[in-house]
């Protein structure tokens, strides 16, 4: 799932080499922390958060198939 989020984010931004995804494992939930260049932050979030919500929807569908709970956080 980490690679899925990274590939989606790299396709959206102008500086794909600065995209990083950190995975933090918890007891019940995995948190994916997405970091992009400051000027690309708006492209990942989208208008009214629609792009970020779409990424979260894809992540939710994949994680439910794997019977896990995954949360995406976009780090500024």
C-alpha positions as CSV (number, residue, x, y, z in Angstrom):
1,X,0.0,0.0,0.0
2,X,2.9,2.3,0.7
3,X,4.1,1.9,-3.0
4,X,0.5,2.5,-4.2
5,X,0.2,5.9,-2.4
6,X,3.8,6.8,-3.6
7,X,3.0,6.1,-7.2
8,X,-0.3,8.0,-7.2
9,X,1.4,11.0,-5.5
10,X,4.4,10.9,-7.9
11,X,2.0,11.0,-10.9
12,X,0.4,14.2,-9.5
13,X,3.3,16.4,-8.5
14,X,6.0,18.4,-10.4
15,X,8.8,17.1,-8.2
16,X,8.3,13.3,-7.9
17,X,11.8,12.8,-6.4
18,X,10.7,14.6,-3.3
19,X,7.7,12.3,-2.6
20,X,8.2,10.1,0.5
21,X,5.8,7.8,2.2
22,X,6.5,6.6,5.8
23,X,4.6,3.6,7.2
24,X,3.8,3.6,11.0
25,X,2.4,0.3,12.2
26,X,0.0,0.4,15.1
27,X,-2.0,-2.3,17.0
28,X,-5.0,-2.1,14.7
29,X,-4.2,0.6,12.2
30,X,-1.4,1.4,9.8
31,X,-0.8,5.1,9.2
32,X,0.8,6.2,5.9
33,X,2.4,9.6,6.1
34,X,2.8,11.3,2.7
35,X,5.3,14.1,2.3
36,X,5.7,16.2,-0.8
37,X,7.4,19.4,-1.8
38,X,5.7,22.5,-0.4
39,X,4.7,23.8,-3.8
40,X,3.1,20.4,-4.7
41,X,1.0,20.2,-1.6
42,X,-2.0,21.8,-3.3
43,X,-1.9,19.3,-6.2
44,X,-2.0,16.3,-3.8
45,X,-4.8,17.8,-1.7
46,X,-6.9,19.1,-4.7
47,X,-9.8,21.5,-4.7
48,X,-11.7,21.3,-1.5
49,X,-9.7,18.1,-0.7
50,X,-11.2,16.0,-3.5
51,X,-7.9,14.5,-4.7
52,X,-6.8,13.6,-1.2
53,X,-10.3,12.1,-0.5
54,X,-10.0,10.1,-3.8
55,X,-6.6,8.7,-2.7
56,X,-8.1,7.8,0.7
57,X,-11.0,6.0,-1.0
58,X,-8.6,3.9,-3.1
59,X,-6.5,3.1,0.0
60,X,-9.6,2.1,1.9
61,X,-10.7,-0.2,-0.8
62,X,-7.3,-1.9,-1.0
63,X,-6.9,-2.2,2.8
64,X,-10.4,-3.7,3.3
65,X,-9.5,-6.4,0.8
66,X,-6.4,-7.1,2.9
67,X,-8.6,-7.0,6.1
68,X,-6.6,-4.1,7.5
69,X,-7.3,-0.5,8.5
70,X,-5.1,2.1,6.9
71,X,-5.1,5.9,7.3
72,X,-3.5,8.4,5.0
73,X,-2.0,11.6,6.5
74,X,-0.6,14.3,4.3
75,X,2.3,16.0,6.1
76,X,2.9,19.7,5.4
